[in-house]
């Protein structure tokens, strides 16, 4: 299921996945991302913006083992079959239906200067939206941004929302996270919403309309900034 808006040179791209893991209602992972981008389509239906919106299937893992999982089939197929010359930046949405604190991932310290992150930083500041970047090993958590990075588009990031009171839990989890610990160590304590995604508890009752609107406002702010600068 794909929706294309006006495509121009150096356009930006917004993408969620619409599949859910078997047995989970999939409300925050990732009906929330789909809802936000459907709202974005509505906002932009009469606007000639250099935006491409794509809804991916088969993001969730088709092979799971205690050590690793394999998924991202929809986005991998897309990036290897499509010409990506006109794609300048990629914003991927994951679990953005609860919370008012923006998480931007995966960002290593040396990637803080990426144009895609600078645009997010600018828009979040304009909205007074608190945010932090984080480097999350792909073995622990990944999404469709990884497919674009594999094709050489470094300006590909995922945007998520977290409840403010869960940010310390997230920071504590990330501080002790390593590939070795993921392979042989105990499972870390997860913050919301990571603690209930991929479970029966990922229901619509956990979604917050204000959070969905907040993410939509962030995307609209980035688009306005993009139109003003032409970048």
N, C-alpha and C positions, 0 to 999 in steps of 0.2 A: 504494500500500500504506500504509494508515493505521491506527494503533493509538491509540484514545482511552481514557485513564483518567478518573477522576472529574474533572469540570470544574466549578469553582466561580468565583465572582466573583474577579477579580484573580489568576487562575491563572498559572502559568509554563509555558513550552512548550520542549520539547527536540526538535531536528530535525537529522537528517543527510540526505544524498542517497545513493541506492543505485546510481546509474548510474556508468559508467566511460567514459573516453574510448576511442574505437576503437583497438584495438591494444595497450592497456595492461591488465594483469591487474587493476589497480585495488585492490590489497590495502590500502594505506594511504589511498588516495584513491578510494573512501571506505568500503571494507568495514570498516575499523577503527571508524568512527563508527557504522555499523550494528550491529556486534558489541557495542559499549558500550551502545547503547540497547536492544538485545535483552536484555542483562543487566539493565538498569534495569527493563524490563518484568517480568522474573522477580522482581526484588527487591520490586517494588511490587504484585504481583498480588493480594495480600491487604490492601493498604493503601489507604484512601480519601484519597489525596493530590490536591490541586488541580493536577494535571499533565496536560498533553496531549503525546503523543508522535506525531510524524508523520515518515514516511519519504518523501522526495521523489524523483521521477524527473526526468530532463532538466535537471539542474543544469549539466552540462558544455556547453561552447559548441557550438552548432549552426552558427555562422558564425564563421570565423576569418580575419583579415586580418593583415598585418604591423603594423597600427596598433592594432586593437582586436578584441575578440571578444564575441559575444553568446550568452548562455545563460540559466540560471535560469528556464527555462520552467515547470517544475513548481511552484515556489514562487510565481512571479508569478501563475499561474492561480489558485492557492489563495488568495492574499491578496486578489485582486480579486473572487473568487466567494464568499468566506466572511465571516461577521460576526466581527470581531475584538474586540468590546467587552470580552470576558472575559480577553483576553490582556494581562497586565501586563509580562512579560519574555519574551525569546526567547533561548535558548542553542543555537547552531548548532555542530555538531561537524565538524571537518575534520582529516584526517591526525593521528589521536591514537593510533597504534599503535606509536610508537617514540619513546623519550626520556623524560626526567623533569623537564623544564623547561616550564612552562606559558606559552604565548603567547596573549594576549587581544587581538583585533583586530576591526575598526579603531577605535582610540581616539585622537582628537586630544587635545591638552593640556587643552582646556576641557571635554572629556567625561569626565574622570577622576572627576567628582562624580556621574555617572549611578548611580542605584540598582542597576542590573544589574551594574555594575563593582564597586560596594561589596560586593555579595553574593559575587562571585567572590573578591575580595580577602580577605574574612573567612574564607571556606571554605578557601582556599589556605593562609592563615596557620595555621589550626587543624590542617591536615595537614602543616605545615612544608614545603609545596611551593613552591619558588622560582618566581616568575612576573614577567613584565613585560608592559606594554601596548605596542602599536605602532599607528601610523597607516600603513596600506598603501593607496595610491591604488587605486581600484577598477579602473582601466584595467590595472593590473599584476596584481592578484589580488583576486578577490571570491568571495562565496559567498551562500547563501540568506538570510543576515541582511539583505542589501541590499533584497530584495523587501519585507520588513517595514518597513524604514526608509522605503521609498518610500510606504508606506501610513501614515506618521506615527508608527510605533512606534520611538522613539529607543532604547529599552531592548532592542536587538537586537544581539548580539555573537557572534563565532565563537571557539571554544576549540580550540587545537591544542597538540600536544606536540613539543618539540625536544630532541635530545641536548644535554646541558650544554656539550659542547665545540664545538657549532655556534652557540651564542648570540653569540659575538663576530663570527662571519661574518655572522649575521643583522643585528646592529647596524651593522656596516660597510656592508652592502648598503642598509639603510634610511637611513643618514645621507646617502648620495649620491643617493637616489631622488627624482625629480621628474617631473612630467608631461612637461616638455620632453625630459628624458633618455630617458624611455620611448618618446617619439615618434621621436627622431632619434639617440639615443646608442647606445653598445654595450650588449649585454645584461649585466646585473650578475652577479657571482659569487654563486651561490645556495647557501645552507646546506642540509644534509639536514633534513627529507625533501624540500624543494622541488626539490632537484637531480635527483631521480629520479621524482617524480610525473609522470603523463602519459607515461611511457615503459615499455618492456618490463621495466625493472628494478623496477617497483613490484610485487614479488611477496610472497607470504606469508612467505618466509624472512627478510624485513626486519622483520617484526612481532615485538613483544615482549609476552608475556602480562602481565608486570608493568606495562607502560605502559597496557595496556587496563584493568587492574584499578585503576591509579592514577586514570585519568579517571573510571571508574565511582565510585570512592570520593569524588572531588570532587563529582560530581553528587549523590550521596547526602548528603554533608555540607551542600550548599546546600539540599536538600529538608528536611533536619532543621532547619536554621536558619529556613527559611521557615515550617515548621509551628510552631516555637516563638514566632515573632514575629507570625505572621498577616499578614505583608507579602508 
